[in-house]
Amino acid sequence: MRVFVVGERVIAFRVHELDPGQLRVDPDAVVVERVELPDGLGDKLFGLCSQWGLDVAGFDLMRVADEWVFREVDVNCDWQWFEQRAESSEVSDAVHDWIRYRFGELVASAAGDWNGW
């Protein structure tokens, strides 16, 4: 599963591949679908983002028996590949909203005294 954390949003995609090398050998056979995140997993990912100071991140997780195992975090995210495969724009929309919100915060904080420049 690839889970994107963007600000306060989490967006999850399940990746169906026959083996780990399939993406490089036969990428058209890899199926990606938008899924809901299992209960409690979002809180753990938000905790990691908070601890590591990340506002936008892509987490790779793998289900082993009854547990979700952390594989890696990608701060570059590469969300468009997942969106295209799942016919979704949710991550792009979330990133757009997050950038607009952060820009508004920066503009508001800079509205004070510019004489310090």
Secondary structure, 3 states (H helix, E strand, C coil): CEEEEECCEEEEEEEECCCCCHHHHCHHHCEEEEECCCCCHHHHHHHHHHHHCCCEEEEEEEEECCEEEEEEEECCCCHHHHHHHHCCCHHHHHHHHHHHHHHHHHHHHHCCCCCCC
